[in-house]
Amino acid sequence: MSNSIGSTLGFSSAGTALRLVTIAQLAELLGELQRGTPGILSATLASADGFTVASTLSDSQDADRLSAMSGSLSALAGAMTREAGHSAPERLILESGSGHIVSMNLPVPSGDLVLTVVTNESSLLGKLLWSCRNTADQVVAACAATPQPGSAPSL
């Protein structure tokens, strides 16, 4: 499993950084999602501006390309829903004869993340969406538990 982290060792889309411990924890959550859900080929977590935070893809260039596209699709979906007078999109689902691609926006203290999961044709959409939501909740919780730079440690 790759633990791609963009060009730096921390995610800093909104000027704050995720600690390396948190990034390792996020990579483990993605691995658990892939191992526990039939049909998942890869799971990638990217910053909203398209930089890889963590991925199960072994090729970091593949992860970086998927992250860039995920960030772009997330922004486009947001613009589309605003234009239509809807609230922010919760997920984007692409279906093909080869499987599904699901992207979900995750609001975290350090800036939005995008979870993107690629499956083969054996995936069941309902199970996939449930698993993605469960992992998304765990990612948000892990990021919320990370002390932000400049904050006092809790005792």
FENCOR-V41344 format. One record per pair of residues at least 12 apart in sequence whose ideal C-beta (glycine too) atoms are under 6 Angstrom apart, sorted by the first residue. I is the first residue (numbers start at 1). J is the second residue. If there is no record, write none. Layout:
# FENCOR-V41344
I	J
I	J
This chain:
# FENCOR-V41344
1	31
1	56
2	55
2	57
2	58
2	60
2	63
3	27
3	54
4	52
4	55
4	60
4	63
5	23
6	51
6	52
11	47
11	53
13	47
13	48
13	49
13	111
14	110
14	111
16	110
16	148
18	110
19	146
22	142
22	146
23	54
25	142
26	45
26	54
27	54
29	135
29	138
29	139
30	43
30	54
30	56
31	56
33	131
33	135
34	56
37	131
39	119
39	120
39	122
39	123
40	117
40	119
41	118
41	120
42	56
42	57
42	118
43	56
43	117
44	63
44	66
44	67
44	116
45	113
45	115
46	67
46	70
46	71
46	114
48	71
48	112
49	71
50	67
50	68
50	71
52	64
52	67
70	103
70	114
70	116
73	92
74	105
74	114
77	89
77	92
91	104
98	121
99	119
99	120
99	121
99	123
100	119
100	123
101	118
102	117
102	132
103	116
104	132
104	136
106	136
106	139
106	140
108	140
108	143
115	136
117	132
